[in-house]
C-alpha cells in the first residue's frame, strides 16, 4: 500500500526497524521534535551541506552513505540523523535548515499531493517535479526501493512457478493472504480488477506477516521489500508488473540553494549504484547483525568505488 504519513503509522524500533509490515510511511516513525539545525542561509553561505534523516535505521543508513560520499569529494558536511518524521524534516529542508535528505519518492509525492495517482517511478518523479516548491528538487532515483510487495516462500514460488503477482491468479483461490488490518479494504477490488486475484481468505497479520508466511499461516503476504526477513528466510517478492503498488525509490531531496553541482553529481552516483538487493543486505547488517550504520555505509561506498 502507498506509504502515507499519519495513517496507520508503523513504529519502527532501533532493534529491528524493518521487520514491520504495516501500512505506515517509513518516515512516520515518531512525533519527536526536530533538533534546531541552525540557519539554512548561513550554512549555504559557508558552503556546508547539512545531511539529515528520519529517526529509523534505514534512513539513518542512507543519510550516512550520502554524507560520507560527499566528504570523500571534499564537501564540508554536517550530519543531523534521527530528526523525526517527514512532517518535521520536510519543513527543515524546505526552509534551508537541512540541505539533503534521503527520501522515498512515492511517499513524498503523496505528502505534497494527497490526490496523486502516479505509480511508476517515472510518473511519480514527473509529478513530484511539478508539485514540489521551487526551493526543492529531487535528484536521480535509485533502483533501490523500500516498497510494498506480495511475498511468498521460495518453496511456494518454485512449486507453483510464481514470479509475478499475475502468476498468483492461477492459485490465489487456494491461498490465504496476510497484511495490515486495512489491507483487504484497500486492495481486494484492485487486485481483482488488475490481476484477477481472488484469495481464499484475508488475514490481518500486521507486523507478523513475514512470520505468518514462513509458518504457512498465510501463503502470501504484504511485506516491505527491504524487510530483512525476506533475505533471512529466502522469500520471494513477486514482481508487480502492472504497478499496483506505487514506486518507493530511494531519491535524494535537496534544497537547491544549499547544494552545488558536486553535491548533485555525487548523490546521483550513489543512486546509479544502489539496488534493492544491496539495501536488504545492508539493512540485515544494521538491523539484525547490529553493525554500526556508519561502518556499514562506508563498506558499501568503498565496495562501489565511491570512497577509499
C-alpha positions as CSV (number, residue, x, y, z in Angstrom):
1,X,0.0,0.0,0.0
2,X,1.0,3.6,-0.5
3,X,3.1,4.7,2.3
4,X,1.2,7.6,3.9
5,X,2.1,9.8,6.9
6,X,-0.2,10.0,9.8
7,X,-2.4,7.0,9.0
8,X,-1.7,3.6,10.5
9,X,1.9,4.6,11.1
10,X,4.3,1.9,11.9
11,X,6.6,2.5,14.9
12,X,9.9,1.1,13.8
13,X,12.3,0.4,16.6
14,X,16.1,0.6,16.5
15,X,16.3,-3.0,17.5
16,X,14.8,-4.3,14.3
17,X,13.2,-1.5,12.4
18,X,12.3,-3.1,9.1
19,X,10.6,-6.3,10.2
20,X,7.4,-4.3,10.4
21,X,4.9,-5.0,7.6
22,X,2.3,-2.3,8.4
23,X,0.9,0.4,6.1
24,X,2.6,3.4,7.6
25,X,5.1,5.5,5.8
26,X,8.7,4.7,6.9
27,X,9.2,8.4,7.8
28,X,6.1,8.5,10.0
29,X,8.0,6.8,12.9
30,X,7.7,9.3,15.6
31,X,6.3,12.6,16.7
32,X,9.8,13.6,18.0
33,X,10.6,17.2,17.7
34,X,13.4,18.1,15.4
35,X,16.6,19.4,16.9
36,X,17.5,23.0,15.8
37,X,19.5,22.8,12.7
38,X,20.6,26.4,12.6
39,X,20.2,28.9,9.8
40,X,19.9,27.4,6.3
41,X,21.2,30.6,4.7
42,X,24.2,30.7,7.0
43,X,25.1,27.1,6.2
44,X,24.7,27.7,2.5
45,X,26.8,30.8,2.6
46,X,29.5,28.9,4.4
47,X,29.4,26.1,1.8
48,X,28.4,23.5,4.4
49,X,26.0,20.8,3.4
50,X,23.6,19.6,6.2
51,X,22.5,16.0,5.7
52,X,19.5,15.0,7.8
53,X,17.5,11.8,8.3
54,X,14.3,10.5,9.8
55,X,14.6,8.6,13.1
56,X,14.7,5.0,11.8
57,X,17.7,2.8,10.9
58,X,17.3,2.6,7.1
59,X,17.0,6.3,6.7
60,X,20.0,6.9,9.1
61,X,22.0,4.4,7.0
62,X,21.1,6.2,3.7
63,X,22.0,9.6,5.2
64,X,25.4,8.2,6.3
65,X,26.0,6.9,2.8
66,X,25.2,10.4,1.4
67,X,27.3,12.2,4.0
68,X,30.4,10.0,3.7
69,X,30.3,10.1,-0.1
70,X,30.1,13.9,0.0
71,X,33.0,14.1,2.5
72,X,35.1,11.9,0.2
73,X,34.6,14.6,-2.5
74,X,35.9,17.3,-0.2
75,X,32.5,18.7,0.7
76,X,32.1,20.1,4.2
77,X,29.2,18.1,5.7
78,X,27.3,18.3,8.9
79,X,25.2,15.3,9.8
80,X,21.8,15.5,11.6
81,X,20.4,12.0,11.9
82,X,17.3,10.8,13.8
83,X,15.4,14.1,13.5
84,X,11.8,12.7,13.2
85,X,9.0,12.1,10.8
86,X,8.5,13.7,7.3
87,X,6.3,16.4,8.8
88,X,9.3,17.6,10.8
89,X,12.2,17.1,8.4
90,X,10.3,18.4,5.3
91,X,9.8,21.8,7.0
92,X,13.6,21.9,7.7
93,X,14.7,21.2,4.2
94,X,12.1,23.5,2.8
95,X,13.4,26.3,4.9
96,X,17.0,25.5,4.2
97,X,18.0,24.3,7.6
98,X,18.7,21.0,6.0
99,X,20.4,20.6,2.6
100,X,19.9,16.9,1.7
101,X,17.5,14.2,2.7
102,X,17.2,10.5,1.6
103,X,13.5,10.3,0.5
104,X,11.1,7.7,-0.8
105,X,9.6,9.2,-4.0
106,X,6.0,7.7,-3.8
107,X,5.6,8.7,-0.1
108,X,7.0,12.2,-0.8
109,X,4.6,12.7,-3.7
110,X,1.5,11.8,-1.6
111,X,2.8,14.1,1.2
112,X,2.8,17.1,-1.2
113,X,-0.2,16.0,-3.3
114,X,-2.9,13.9,-1.5
115,X,-4.7,13.4,-4.8
116,X,-1.7,11.9,-6.6
117,X,-2.4,8.7,-8.6
118,X,1.0,8.1,-10.2
119,X,2.6,4.7,-9.6
120,X,5.6,4.1,-11.8
121,X,9.0,5.6,-10.9
122,X,9.0,7.9,-14.0
123,X,5.4,9.1,-13.4
124,X,5.9,9.6,-9.7
125,X,9.1,11.7,-10.3
126,X,7.4,13.7,-13.1
127,X,4.5,14.5,-10.7
128,X,7.0,15.4,-7.9
129,X,8.8,17.9,-10.1
130,X,5.5,19.6,-10.8
131,X,4.3,19.6,-7.1
132,X,7.5,20.4,-5.1
133,X,8.1,24.1,-4.2
134,X,10.6,26.0,-6.2
135,X,13.1,25.8,-3.4
136,X,13.3,22.0,-3.5
137,X,14.5,19.5,-6.1
138,X,14.6,15.7,-6.4
139,X,17.7,14.2,-7.9
140,X,18.1,10.8,-9.7
141,X,16.1,7.9,-8.1
142,X,18.0,4.7,-7.2
143,X,16.7,1.4,-8.4
144,X,16.5,0.6,-4.7
145,X,13.0,0.7,-3.3
146,X,11.5,0.1,0.1
147,X,8.1,-0.7,-1.2
148,X,5.1,-2.9,-0.7
149,X,5.1,-6.4,-2.2
150,X,3.2,-9.6,-2.3
151,X,5.7,-12.1,-1.0
152,X,5.8,-15.9,-0.8
153,X,8.2,-18.6,0.4
154,X,10.8,-19.9,-2.0
155,X,9.1,-23.3,-1.8
156,X,5.7,-21.8,-2.8
157,X,7.3,-19.8,-5.6
158,X,9.0,-22.9,-7.0
159,X,6.1,-25.3,-6.6
160,X,3.6,-23.0,-8.4
161,X,6.1,-21.3,-10.7
162,X,5.4,-17.9,-9.3
163,X,7.5,-14.9,-10.5
164,X,4.9,-12.1,-10.8
165,X,1.8,-11.1,-9.0
166,X,-0.1,-12.0,-12.2
167,X,1.1,-15.6,-11.7
168,X,-0.9,-15.8,-8.5
169,X,-4.2,-15.7,-10.4
170,X,-4.0,-19.5,-11.1
171,X,-3.7,-20.3,-7.3
172,X,-5.0,-17.4,-5.3
173,X,-8.4,-19.0,-4.6
174,X,-6.5,-21.7,-2.6
175,X,-4.3,-19.1,-0.8
176,X,-4.8,-17.1,2.4
177,X,-3.2,-13.6,2.2
178,X,-1.9,-11.6,5.1
179,X,-1.2,-7.9,5.7
180,X,-2.2,-5.0,7.9
181,X,-5.9,-4.7,9.0
182,X,-6.9,-2.3,6.3
183,X,-5.2,-4.3,3.5
184,X,-8.3,-6.1,2.4
185,X,-10.4,-3.0,2.2
186,X,-7.8,-1.1,0.3
187,X,-6.6,-3.8,-2.2
188,X,-9.2,-6.5,-2.7
189,X,-11.0,-4.9,-5.6
190,X,-7.9,-3.6,-7.1
191,X,-6.1,-7.0,-7.1
192,X,-9.2,-8.5,-8.7
193,X,-9.5,-5.8,-11.4
194,X,-5.9,-5.6,-12.3
195,X,-4.5,-9.1,-11.7
196,X,-7.6,-11.3,-11.5
197,X,-6.8,-12.3,-7.9
198,X,-9.4,-13.8,-5.6
199,X,-8.0,-15.0,-2.3
200,X,-9.5,-17.8,-0.2
201,X,-9.1,-15.7,3.0
202,X,-7.7,-12.3,4.1
203,X,-5.9,-12.4,7.5
204,X,-4.9,-9.3,9.5
205,X,-1.3,-10.4,10.2
206,X,0.1,-6.8,10.6
207,X,3.7,-6.8,11.9
208,X,3.9,-10.6,11.9
209,X,3.2,-11.0,8.1
210,X,6.6,-12.3,7.3
211,X,6.4,-14.8,10.1
212,X,2.9,-15.9,9.0
213,X,4.2,-16.6,5.5
214,X,7.1,-18.6,7.0
215,X,4.9,-20.8,9.2
216,X,2.2,-21.2,6.4
217,X,-0.5,-19.3,8.4
218,X,-0.8,-17.4,5.1
219,X,0.6,-18.4,1.8
220,X,1.2,-14.9,0.5
221,X,1.6,-11.6,2.3
222,X,2.2,-7.8,2.1
223,X,5.8,-7.3,3.2
224,X,8.0,-4.3,2.6
225,X,10.8,-5.2,0.2
226,X,13.7,-4.2,2.5
227,X,12.4,-6.3,5.4
228,X,15.5,-8.4,6.4
229,X,13.2,-11.4,7.0
230,X,12.8,-11.7,3.2
231,X,16.5,-12.3,2.9
232,X,16.9,-14.4,6.1
233,X,14.1,-16.7,5.2
234,X,14.9,-16.8,1.5
235,X,11.4,-15.5,0.5
236,X,10.4,-14.2,-2.9
237,X,8.8,-10.9,-3.6
238,X,6.7,-11.2,-6.7
239,X,7.1,-8.7,-9.5
240,X,4.4,-6.1,-9.7
241,X,4.4,-5.9,-13.5
242,X,1.2,-3.7,-13.6
243,X,2.3,-1.2,-10.9
244,X,-0.5,-1.8,-8.4
245,X,2.0,-0.6,-5.7
246,X,3.3,2.9,-6.2
247,X,7.1,3.3,-6.6
248,X,9.1,4.0,-3.5
249,X,12.5,4.5,-4.9
250,X,15.2,5.9,-2.7
251,X,15.6,9.5,-4.0
252,X,17.7,12.4,-2.8
253,X,15.7,15.5,-1.9
254,X,17.8,18.7,-1.9
255,X,17.4,22.4,-1.1
256,X,18.5,24.0,-4.3
257,X,20.2,26.9,-2.7
258,X,22.3,24.7,-0.4
259,X,23.9,22.3,-2.9
260,X,26.2,22.7,-5.9
261,X,27.0,20.6,-8.9
262,X,29.5,18.4,-7.0
263,X,26.9,17.5,-4.4
264,X,24.3,16.7,-7.0
265,X,26.7,14.6,-9.1
266,X,27.9,12.7,-6.0
267,X,24.3,11.8,-4.9
268,X,23.4,10.8,-8.4
269,X,26.4,8.4,-8.5
270,X,25.0,6.8,-5.4
271,X,21.6,6.4,-6.9
272,X,23.1,4.9,-10.0
273,X,24.6,2.1,-8.0
274,X,22.2,1.3,-5.1
275,X,19.8,-1.6,-5.6
276,X,17.1,-3.1,-3.5
277,X,19.0,-6.3,-3.1
278,X,22.0,-4.3,-1.8
279,X,19.8,-2.3,0.6
280,X,18.3,-5.5,2.0
281,X,21.8,-6.8,2.7
282,X,22.9,-3.5,4.3
283,X,19.8,-3.5,6.5
284,X,20.4,-7.1,7.6
285,X,23.8,-5.9,8.8
286,X,22.3,-2.9,10.7
287,X,19.0,-4.3,12.0
288,X,19.8,-8.0,12.5
289,X,23.6,-8.2,12.9
290,X,23.7,-4.9,14.9
291,X,26.6,-3.4,13.0
292,X,27.2,0.3,13.2
293,X,25.3,2.1,10.4
294,X,28.2,4.4,9.6
295,X,30.6,1.4,9.2
296,X,28.1,-0.4,7.0
297,X,27.7,2.7,4.9
298,X,31.5,3.1,4.5
299,X,31.8,-0.5,3.4
300,X,29.2,-0.1,0.7
301,X,30.8,3.1,-0.6
302,X,34.2,1.5,-0.7
303,X,33.0,-1.5,-2.5
304,X,31.3,0.7,-5.1
305,X,34.3,3.0,-5.7
306,X,32.7,6.0,-4.0
307,X,35.1,6.3,-1.1
308,X,38.5,5.0,-0.2
